[in-house]
Amino acid sequence: MNFGKALEEMQNRKSEITFDDKVKLLLNSKSDTENKVRIIEELAELQKEIAKDLRNHLTPETRVIDTKNILEEFADVVIELHMLKEIYNISDSELDKAINEKMEKNMERLNLYK
């Protein structure tokens, strides 16, 4: 199905569109290269907001926590990571397994199991 037809079909059933459908629609609107660049940009934007927060910690008297911008960038990154999962054809079970394995390595490395 081409992008135009897919878009029209989804617009006709807007209330029924799943999150995964939206991710695929976003992916199909650009090339893999453009999508990967967008993912990198969104990661950088979250990094920038966290850096701003860290800078604010250096001057506590003027510190203002801007959770709105951090939350917005965090949401963008989560969406982009779902897109990345699709680009590389990573299943939920593969990702869950990798996350659990990584978490176990972190727990062991930090000697958090007593």
C-alpha positions in Angstrom: 0.0 0.0 0.0 1.4 3.4 -0.9 1.8 6.2 1.7 -1.0 8.4 0.3 -3.5 5.5 0.3 -2.4 4.5 3.8 -2.7 8.0 5.1 -6.2 8.4 3.6 -7.3 5.1 5.1 -6.0 6.1 8.6 -7.7 9.5 8.4 -11.0 7.8 7.6 -10.7 5.7 10.8 -8.8 8.2 13.0 -10.4 7.0 16.3 -9.3 3.5 15.5 -5.6 4.2 14.7 -3.3 2.4 17.1 0.0 3.7 18.4 1.8 1.1 16.3 -0.2 2.3 13.2 0.9 5.9 14.0 4.5 4.8 14.3 4.4 3.1 10.9 2.7 6.1 9.4 5.5 8.4 10.7 8.1 6.0 9.4 6.6 5.8 6.0 6.5 9.5 5.6 10.3 9.7 5.4 13.2 7.5 4.3 15.1 5.3 6.8 18.0 7.8 6.7 15.8 10.7 7.4 14.1 8.8 10.2 17.4 7.9 11.8 18.5 11.6 11.6 15.3 12.6 13.3 15.8 10.0 16.0 19.3 11.4 16.6 18.0 14.9 16.8 15.3 14.0 19.3 17.9 12.3 21.5 20.0 15.4 21.3 17.0 17.6 22.3 16.4 15.5 25.4 20.2 15.7 26.2 20.0 19.5 25.9 17.1 19.7 28.3 18.9 17.5 30.8 22.0 19.6 30.5 20.0 22.8 31.1 18.7 21.2 34.3 22.2 20.3 35.4 23.4 23.9 34.7 20.5 25.1 36.9 21.7 22.9 39.7 24.9 24.9 39.7 23.0 28.0 40.8 20.4 26.8 43.3 19.1 30.3 44.1 17.9 30.6 40.5 17.0 26.9 39.9 13.7 26.3 38.2 12.8 22.8 37.2 11.3 22.8 33.8 9.7 19.4 33.8 7.4 20.5 31.0 10.2 20.6 28.4 11.9 17.5 29.7 8.6 15.6 29.6 7.9 16.8 26.1 11.4 15.7 24.9 11.2 12.5 26.8 7.9 11.7 25.0 9.5 12.5 21.6 12.4 10.1 22.4 10.0 7.3 23.4 8.1 7.7 20.1 11.4 7.8 18.2 12.7 4.6 20.0 9.5 2.9 18.9 10.3 4.0 15.4 13.9 2.7 15.7 12.5 -0.6 16.9 10.5 -0.8 13.6 13.4 0.3 11.4 15.6 -2.5 12.8 12.7 -5.0 13.0 13.1 -5.7 16.7 10.3 -7.6 18.3 8.8 -6.7 21.7 10.1 -10.1 23.1 13.6 -9.4 21.7 13.6 -6.0 23.3 12.2 -7.2 26.6 14.9 -9.9 26.7 17.7 -7.4 26.0 16.4 -5.0 28.6 16.2 -7.7 31.3 19.7 -9.0 30.4 21.1 -5.5 30.6 19.3 -4.8 33.9 20.8 -7.9 35.4 24.3 -7.0 34.2 23.8 -3.5 35.8 22.6 -5.0 39.1 25.5 -7.4 39.2 28.1 -4.8 38.2 27.0 -2.5 41.0 26.8 -5.4 43.4 23.2 -4.6 44.2 22.3 -8.2 44.9 23.1 -9.0 48.5 
